[in-house]
Amino acid sequence: MKKNELRNLLNSLFLVGFLVALILYLTMPENRTPFLVVCFISMAIKIAEYIVRYFR
């Protein structure tokens, strides 16, 4: 897989995770755990994209 394809895939996954996290945040105000889990996973994906961009 080429570097740009991998970055595009990781960015797409991050955006989907962001949207899911936003929906969870707005629809589940009494329980923030699912929001936090999805948010942290999305952030890890974004960090992985950053690493690919600068170190590969």
Distance bins in CASP14 RR format, pairs under 12 A and 6 or more apart:
PFRMAT RR
TARGET T0000
AUTHOR 0000-0000-0000
RMODE 2
METHOD distances of the structure
MODEL  1
1 7 0 0 0 0 1 0 0 0 0 0 0
1 8 0 0 0 0 0 1 0 0 0 0 0
1 9 1 0 0 1 0 0 0 0 0 0 0
1 10 0 0 0 0 0 1 0 0 0 0 0
1 52 0 0 0 0 0 1 0 0 0 0 0
1 56 0 0 0 0 0 1 0 0 0 0 0
2 8 0 0 0 0 1 0 0 0 0 0 0
2 9 0 0 0 0 0 1 0 0 0 0 0
2 52 0 0 0 0 0 1 0 0 0 0 0
2 56 0 0 0 0 0 1 0 0 0 0 0
3 9 0 0 0 0 0 1 0 0 0 0 0
3 10 0 0 0 0 0 1 0 0 0 0 0
3 49 0 0 0 0 0 1 0 0 0 0 0
3 51 0 0 0 0 0 1 0 0 0 0 0
3 52 1 0 0 1 0 0 0 0 0 0 0
3 53 0 0 0 0 1 0 0 0 0 0 0
3 54 0 0 0 0 0 1 0 0 0 0 0
3 55 0 0 0 0 0 1 0 0 0 0 0
3 56 1 0 1 0 0 0 0 0 0 0 0
4 10 0 0 0 0 0 1 0 0 0 0 0
4 11 0 0 0 0 0 1 0 0 0 0 0
4 49 0 0 0 0 0 1 0 0 0 0 0
4 52 0 0 0 0 1 0 0 0 0 0 0
4 53 0 0 0 0 1 0 0 0 0 0 0
4 56 0 0 0 0 0 1 0 0 0 0 0
5 11 0 0 0 0 0 1 0 0 0 0 0
5 12 0 0 0 0 0 1 0 0 0 0 0
5 52 0 0 0 0 0 1 0 0 0 0 0
5 56 0 0 0 0 0 1 0 0 0 0 0
6 12 0 0 0 0 0 1 0 0 0 0 0
6 13 0 0 0 0 0 1 0 0 0 0 0
6 45 0 0 0 0 0 1 0 0 0 0 0
6 48 0 0 0 0 1 0 0 0 0 0 0
6 49 0 0 0 0 1 0 0 0 0 0 0
6 51 0 0 0 0 0 1 0 0 0 0 0
6 52 1 0 1 0 0 0 0 0 0 0 0
6 53 0 0 0 0 1 0 0 0 0 0 0
6 56 0 0 0 0 1 0 0 0 0 0 0
7 13 0 0 0 0 0 1 0 0 0 0 0
7 14 0 0 0 0 0 1 0 0 0 0 0
7 45 0 0 0 0 0 1 0 0 0 0 0
7 46 0 0 0 0 0 1 0 0 0 0 0
7 48 0 0 0 0 1 0 0 0 0 0 0
7 49 1 0 1 0 0 0 0 0 0 0 0
7 50 0 0 0 0 1 0 0 0 0 0 0
7 51 0 0 0 0 0 1 0 0 0 0 0
7 52 1 0 1 0 0 0 0 0 0 0 0
7 53 1 0 0 1 0 0 0 0 0 0 0
7 54 0 0 0 0 0 1 0 0 0 0 0
7 56 0 0 0 0 1 0 0 0 0 0 0
8 14 0 0 0 0 0 1 0 0 0 0 0
8 15 0 0 0 0 0 1 0 0 0 0 0
8 49 0 0 0 0 1 0 0 0 0 0 0
8 52 0 0 0 0 0 1 0 0 0 0 0
8 53 0 0 0 0 0 1 0 0 0 0 0
9 15 0 0 0 0 0 1 0 0 0 0 0
9 16 0 0 0 0 0 1 0 0 0 0 0
9 45 0 0 0 0 1 0 0 0 0 0 0
9 48 0 0 0 0 0 1 0 0 0 0 0
9 49 0 0 0 0 1 0 0 0 0 0 0
9 52 0 0 0 0 1 0 0 0 0 0 0
10 16 0 0 0 0 0 1 0 0 0 0 0
10 17 0 0 0 0 0 1 0 0 0 0 0
10 42 0 0 0 0 0 1 0 0 0 0 0
10 43 0 0 0 0 0 1 0 0 0 0 0
10 44 0 0 0 0 0 1 0 0 0 0 0
10 45 1 0 1 0 0 0 0 0 0 0 0
10 46 1 0 0 1 0 0 0 0 0 0 0
10 47 0 0 0 0 1 0 0 0 0 0 0
10 48 1 0 1 0 0 0 0 0 0 0 0
10 49 1 1 0 0 0 0 0 0 0 0 0
10 50 0 0 0 0 1 0 0 0 0 0 0
10 51 0 0 0 0 1 0 0 0 0 0 0
10 52 1 0 0 1 0 0 0 0 0 0 0
10 53 0 0 0 0 1 0 0 0 0 0 0
10 56 0 0 0 0 0 1 0 0 0 0 0
11 17 0 0 0 0 0 1 0 0 0 0 0
11 18 0 0 0 0 0 1 0 0 0 0 0
11 42 0 0 0 0 0 1 0 0 0 0 0
11 45 0 0 0 0 1 0 0 0 0 0 0
11 46 0 0 0 0 1 0 0 0 0 0 0
11 48 0 0 0 0 0 1 0 0 0 0 0
11 49 1 0 1 0 0 0 0 0 0 0 0
11 50 0 0 0 0 0 1 0 0 0 0 0
11 52 0 0 0 0 0 1 0 0 0 0 0
11 53 0 0 0 0 1 0 0 0 0 0 0
12 18 0 0 0 0 0 1 0 0 0 0 0
12 19 0 0 0 0 0 1 0 0 0 0 0
12 42 0 0 0 0 0 1 0 0 0 0 0
12 45 0 0 0 0 1 0 0 0 0 0 0
12 46 0 0 0 0 0 1 0 0 0 0 0
12 49 0 0 0 0 0 1 0 0 0 0 0
13 19 0 0 0 0 0 1 0 0 0 0 0
13 20 0 0 0 0 0 1 0 0 0 0 0
13 38 0 0 0 0 0 1 0 0 0 0 0
13 41 0 0 0 0 1 0 0 0 0 0 0
13 42 1 0 0 1 0 0 0 0 0 0 0
13 43 0 0 0 0 0 1 0 0 0 0 0
13 44 0 0 0 0 0 1 0 0 0 0 0
13 45 1 0 1 0 0 0 0 0 0 0 0
13 46 0 0 0 0 1 0 0 0 0 0 0
13 48 0 0 0 0 1 0 0 0 0 0 0
13 49 0 0 0 0 1 0 0 0 0 0 0
14 20 0 0 0 0 0 1 0 0 0 0 0
14 21 0 0 0 0 0 1 0 0 0 0 0
14 38 0 0 0 0 0 1 0 0 0 0 0
14 39 0 0 0 0 0 1 0 0 0 0 0
14 41 0 0 0 0 1 0 0 0 0 0 0
14 42 1 0 1 0 0 0 0 0 0 0 0
14 43 0 0 0 0 1 0 0 0 0 0 0
14 44 0 0 0 0 1 0 0 0 0 0 0
14 45 1 0 1 0 0 0 0 0 0 0 0
14 46 1 0 1 0 0 0 0 0 0 0 0
14 47 0 0 0 0 1 0 0 0 0 0 0
14 48 0 0 0 0 1 0 0 0 0 0 0
14 49 1 0 0 1 0 0 0 0 0 0 0
14 50 0 0 0 0 0 1 0 0 0 0 0
15 21 0 0 0 0 0 1 0 0 0 0 0
15 22 0 0 0 0 0 1 0 0 0 0 0
15 42 0 0 0 0 1 0 0 0 0 0 0
15 45 0 0 0 0 1 0 0 0 0 0 0
15 46 0 0 0 0 1 0 0 0 0 0 0
15 49 0 0 0 0 0 1 0 0 0 0 0
16 22 0 0 0 0 0 1 0 0 0 0 0
16 23 0 0 0 0 0 1 0 0 0 0 0
16 38 0 0 0 0 1 0 0 0 0 0 0
16 41 0 0 0 0 0 1 0 0 0 0 0
16 42 0 0 0 0 1 0 0 0 0 0 0
16 45 0 0 0 0 1 0 0 0 0 0 0
16 46 0 0 0 0 0 1 0 0 0 0 0
17 23 0 0 0 0 1 0 0 0 0 0 0
17 24 0 0 0 0 1 0 0 0 0 0 0
17 25 0 0 0 0 0 1 0 0 0 0 0
17 34 0 0 0 0 0 1 0 0 0 0 0
17 35 0 0 0 0 0 1 0 0 0 0 0
17 37 0 0 0 0 0 1 0 0 0 0 0
17 38 1 0 1 0 0 0 0 0 0 0 0
17 39 0 0 0 0 1 0 0 0 0 0 0
17 40 0 0 0 0 0 1 0 0 0 0 0
17 41 1 0 0 1 0 0 0 0 0 0 0
17 42 1 0 1 0 0 0 0 0 0 0 0
17 43 0 0 0 0 1 0 0 0 0 0 0
17 44 0 0 0 0 0 1 0 0 0 0 0
17 45 1 0 0 1 0 0 0 0 0 0 0
17 46 0 0 0 0 1 0 0 0 0 0 0
18 24 0 0 0 0 0 1 0 0 0 0 0
18 25 0 0 0 0 0 1 0 0 0 0 0
18 35 0 0 0 0 0 1 0 0 0 0 0
18 38 0 0 0 0 1 0 0 0 0 0 0
18 39 0 0 0 0 1 0 0 0 0 0 0
18 40 0 0 0 0 0 1 0 0 0 0 0
18 41 0 0 0 0 0 1 0 0 0 0 0
18 42 1 0 1 0 0 0 0 0 0 0 0
18 43 0 0 0 0 1 0 0 0 0 0 0
18 45 0 0 0 0 1 0 0 0 0 0 0
18 46 0 0 0 0 1 0 0 0 0 0 0
19 25 0 0 0 0 0 1 0 0 0 0 0
19 26 0 0 0 0 0 1 0 0 0 0 0
19 38 0 0 0 0 1 0 0 0 0 0 0
19 39 0 0 0 0 0 1 0 0 0 0 0
19 42 0 0 0 0 1 0 0 0 0 0 0
20 26 0 0 0 0 0 1 0 0 0 0 0
20 27 0 0 0 0 0 1 0 0 0 0 0
20 28 0 0 0 0 0 1 0 0 0 0 0
20 34 0 0 0 0 1 0 0 0 0 0 0
20 35 0 0 0 0 1 0 0 0 0 0 0
20 37 0 0 0 0 0 1 0 0 0 0 0
20 38 1 0 1 0 0 0 0 0 0 0 0
20 39 0 0 0 0 1 0 0 0 0 0 0
20 41 0 0 0 0 1 0 0 0 0 0 0
20 42 0 0 0 0 1 0 0 0 0 0 0
20 45 0 0 0 0 0 1 0 0 0 0 0
21 27 0 0 0 0 0 1 0 0 0 0 0
21 28 0 0 0 0 0 1 0 0 0 0 0
21 32 0 0 0 0 0 1 0 0 0 0 0
21 33 0 0 0 0 0 1 0 0 0 0 0
21 34 0 0 0 0 1 0 0 0 0 0 0
21 35 1 0 1 0 0 0 0 0 0 0 0
21 36 0 0 0 0 1 0 0 0 0 0 0
21 37 0 0 0 0 1 0 0 0 0 0 0
21 38 1 0 1 0 0 0 0 0 0 0 0
21 39 1 0 1 0 0 0 0 0 0 0 0
21 40 0 0 0 0 1 0 0 0 0 0 0
21 41 0 0 0 0 1 0 0 0 0 0 0
21 42 1 0 0 1 0 0 0 0 0 0 0
21 43 0 0 0 0 1 0 0 0 0 0 0
21 45 0 0 0 0 0 1 0 0 0 0 0
21 46 0 0 0 0 0 1 0 0 0 0 0
22 28 0 0 0 0 0 1 0 0 0 0 0
22 35 0 0 0 0 1 0 0 0 0 0 0
22 38 0 0 0 0 1 0 0 0 0 0 0
22 39 0 0 0 0 1 0 0 0 0 0 0
22 42 0 0 0 0 0 1 0 0 0 0 0
23 34 0 0 0 0 0 1 0 0 0 0 0
23 35 0 0 0 0 1 0 0 0 0 0 0
23 38 0 0 0 0 1 0 0 0 0 0 0
23 39 0 0 0 0 0 1 0 0 0 0 0
24 30 0 0 0 0 0 1 0 0 0 0 0
24 31 0 0 0 0 1 0 0 0 0 0 0
24 32 0 0 0 0 1 0 0 0 0 0 0
24 33 0 0 0 0 1 0 0 0 0 0 0
24 34 1 0 1 0 0 0 0 0 0 0 0
24 35 1 0 1 0 0 0 0 0 0 0 0
24 36 0 0 0 0 1 0 0 0 0 0 0
24 37 0 0 0 0 1 0 0 0 0 0 0
24 38 1 0 0 1 0 0 0 0 0 0 0
24 39 0 0 0 0 1 0 0 0 0 0 0
24 41 0 0 0 0 0 1 0 0 0 0 0
24 42 0 0 0 0 0 1 0 0 0 0 0
25 31 0 0 0 0 0 1 0 0 0 0 0
25 32 1 0 0 1 0 0 0 0 0 0 0
25 33 0 0 0 0 0 1 0 0 0 0 0
25 34 0 0 0 0 1 0 0 0 0 0 0
25 35 1 0 1 0 0 0 0 0 0 0 0
25 36 0 0 0 0 1 0 0 0 0 0 0
25 37 0 0 0 0 0 1 0 0 0 0 0
25 38 0 0 0 0 1 0 0 0 0 0 0
25 39 0 0 0 0 1 0 0 0 0 0 0
26 32 0 0 0 0 0 1 0 0 0 0 0
26 35 0 0 0 0 1 0 0 0 0 0 0
27 34 0 0 0 0 1 0 0 0 0 0 0
27 35 0 0 0 0 1 0 0 0 0 0 0
28 34 1 0 0 1 0 0 0 0 0 0 0
28 35 1 0 0 1 0 0 0 0 0 0 0
28 36 0 0 0 0 0 1 0 0 0 0 0
28 37 0 0 0 0 0 1 0 0 0 0 0
28 38 0 0 0 0 0 1 0 0 0 0 0
29 35 0 0 0 0 1 0 0 0 0 0 0
31 37 0 0 0 0 0 1 0 0 0 0 0
32 38 0 0 0 0 0 1 0 0 0 0 0
32 39 0 0 0 0 1 0 0 0 0 0 0
32 40 0 0 0 0 0 1 0 0 0 0 0
33 39 0 0 0 0 0 1 0 0 0 0 0
33 40 0 0 0 0 0 1 0 0 0 0 0
34 40 0 0 0 0 0 1 0 0 0 0 0
34 41 0 0 0 0 0 1 0 0 0 0 0
35 41 0 0 0 0 0 1 0 0 0 0 0
35 42 0 0 0 0 0 1 0 0 0 0 0
36 42 0 0 0 0 0 1 0 0 0 0 0
36 43 0 0 0 0 0 1 0 0 0 0 0
37 43 0 0 0 0 0 1 0 0 0 0 0
37 44 0 0 0 0 0 1 0 0 0 0 0
38 44 0 0 0 0 0 1 0 0 0 0 0
38 45 0 0 0 0 0 1 0 0 0 0 0
39 45 0 0 0 0 0 1 0 0 0 0 0
39 46 0 0 0 0 0 1 0 0 0 0 0
40 46 0 0 0 0 0 1 0 0 0 0 0
40 47 0 0 0 0 0 1 0 0 0 0 0
41 47 0 0 0 0 0 1 0 0 0 0 0
41 48 0 0 0 0 0 1 0 0 0 0 0
42 48 0 0 0 0 0 1 0 0 0 0 0
42 49 0 0 0 0 0 1 0 0 0 0 0
43 49 0 0 0 0 0 1 0 0 0 0 0
43 50 0 0 0 0 0 1 0 0 0 0 0
44 50 0 0 0 0 0 1 0 0 0 0 0
44 51 0 0 0 0 0 1 0 0 0 0 0
45 51 0 0 0 0 0 1 0 0 0 0 0
45 52 0 0 0 0 0 1 0 0 0 0 0
46 52 0 0 0 0 0 1 0 0 0 0 0
46 53 0 0 0 0 0 1 0 0 0 0 0
47 53 0 0 0 0 0 1 0 0 0 0 0
47 54 0 0 0 0 0 1 0 0 0 0 0
47 55 0 0 0 0 0 1 0 0 0 0 0
48 54 0 0 0 0 0 1 0 0 0 0 0
48 55 0 0 0 0 0 1 0 0 0 0 0
48 56 0 0 0 0 0 1 0 0 0 0 0
49 55 0 0 0 0 0 1 0 0 0 0 0
49 56 0 0 0 0 0 1 0 0 0 0 0
50 56 0 0 0 0 0 1 0 0 0 0 0
END
